[in-house]
Amino acid sequence: MIIKTKAQKNRETFDKLADRYDRIYRAYLRHTHQKMVNKVSLKKEDKILDVSAGTGILAESILSKYGPFKRLVLNDPSKGMLEHAKYRLRYHKEVEYTSDFSEDLSFRDDEFTKIICLNSFRYYTDHPAVLSHFRRMLKSGGDLYILSWNRTGFFRFLNWIITVVSDQEMNTRTLDEMKGMLTEAGFTIQDSEEWRFRWWKFFFVKCS
Ligand SMILES: C[S@@+](CC[C@H](N)C(=O)[O-])C[C@H]1O[C@@H](n2cnc3c(N)ncnc32)[C@H](O)[C@@H]1O
């Protein structure tokens, strides 16, 4: 199946990148993680899913700023990335780890009060399927936070170059496209922002 093949290819890319990821993208990661940490509103009684958790940098920051939580699950199909997360969070024995593709999430309905998707939405091969999982897994009144690249202006071209050079499968959206998909999936937009950092363009959306 083509969708599966693309997702598996991305997983292999991140498995190979895992040992160098934090070091290579240090400034980019500092910027995007700080942005997300300042945007989320989390409480100790939250059940949180970090859906493409990577090396666990965000989890470490939110645990130190808002935690501990009733539940914190770090999901990522790349076992290589998750190995780093497990080491980073080795003193947080309560943290759970899973390795689903976002197109095929196996959690139950209403299982989370917060879902966070940072720097990852562009890698998903079937956006409507992912959003429909987010919707069913999010408890009524819960929040979904997404921060990703914004395929607008000159960055459309740059995004294309990065895709070719890195040989990654990317499905980058504009903020307006993202809002349209979220509304179609039944979410209500609570907050959104778009901005530029160095040569990247980003969007952030909070919805419930
Ligand atoms: C750029 S990294 C971001 C990781 C982390 N959120 C961060 O900001 O450092 C993208 C992550 O998305 C994950 N990913 C790629 N395709 C995915 C998919 N189909 N479903 C879930 N996660 C996926 C990768 O394994 C990788 O860890």
The ligand as an SDF file (V2000), in Angstrom:
LIG
                    3D

 27 29  0  0  0  0  0  0  0  0999 V2000
   10.7800   16.4020   13.0600 C   0  0  0  0  0  0  0  0  0  0  0  0
   10.4510   15.0820   14.1600 S   0  0  0  0  0  0  0  0  0  0  0  0
    9.6390   15.9080   15.5140 C   0  0  0  0  0  0  0  0  0  0  0  0
    9.8030   15.1730   16.8110 C   0  0  0  0  0  0  0  0  0  0  0  0
    9.3880   15.9780   18.0460 C   0  0  0  0  0  0  0  0  0  0  0  0
    7.9690   16.2300   18.0660 N   0  0  0  0  0  0  0  0  0  0  0  0
   10.1590   17.2760   18.0730 C   0  0  0  0  0  0  0  0  0  0  0  0
    9.5650   18.3370   17.8620 O   0  0  0  0  0  0  0  0  0  0  0  0
   11.3810   17.2190   18.2960 O   0  0  0  0  0  0  0  0  0  0  0  0
    9.0990   14.2620   13.3580 C   0  0  0  0  0  0  0  0  0  0  0  0
    8.6620   13.0160   14.0980 C   0  0  0  0  0  0  0  0  0  0  0  0
    7.4900   12.5140   13.4570 O   0  0  0  0  0  0  0  0  0  0  0  0
    7.5700   11.1220   13.4740 C   0  0  0  0  0  0  0  0  0  0  0  0
    6.7120   10.6090   12.3890 N   0  0  0  0  0  0  0  0  0  0  0  0
    6.9980   10.5440   11.0640 C   0  0  0  0  0  0  0  0  0  0  0  0
    5.9800    9.9910   10.4000 N   0  0  0  0  0  0  0  0  0  0  0  0
    5.0330    9.7110   11.3250 C   0  0  0  0  0  0  0  0  0  0  0  0
    3.7360    9.0970   11.2600 C   0  0  0  0  0  0  0  0  0  0  0  0
    3.2130    8.7030   10.0990 N   0  0  0  0  0  0  0  0  0  0  0  0
    3.0370    8.9580   12.4030 N   0  0  0  0  0  0  0  0  0  0  0  0
    3.5480    9.3830   13.5890 C   0  0  0  0  0  0  0  0  0  0  0  0
    4.7560    9.9710   13.7090 N   0  0  0  0  0  0  0  0  0  0  0  0
    5.4890   10.1120   12.5960 C   0  0  0  0  0  0  0  0  0  0  0  0
    9.0330   10.8150   13.2640 C   0  0  0  0  0  0  0  0  0  0  0  0
    9.3900    9.5010   13.6750 O   0  0  0  0  0  0  0  0  0  0  0  0
    9.7050   11.9020   14.0600 C   0  0  0  0  0  0  0  0  0  0  0  0
   10.0380   11.5020   15.3590 O   0  0  0  0  0  0  0  0  0  0  0  0
  1  2  1  0
  2  3  1  0
  2 10  1  0
  3  4  1  0
  4  5  1  0
  5  6  1  0
  5  7  1  0
  7  8  2  0
  7  9  1  0
 10 11  1  0
 11 12  1  0
 11 26  1  0
 12 13  1  0
 13 14  1  0
 13 24  1  0
 14 15  1  0
 14 23  1  0
 15 16  2  0
 16 17  1  0
 17 18  1  0
 17 23  2  0
 18 19  1  0
 18 20  2  0
 20 21  1  0
 21 22  2  0
 22 23  1  0
 24 25  1  0
 24 26  1  0
 26 27  1  0
M  CHG  2   2   1   9  -1
M  END
$$$$
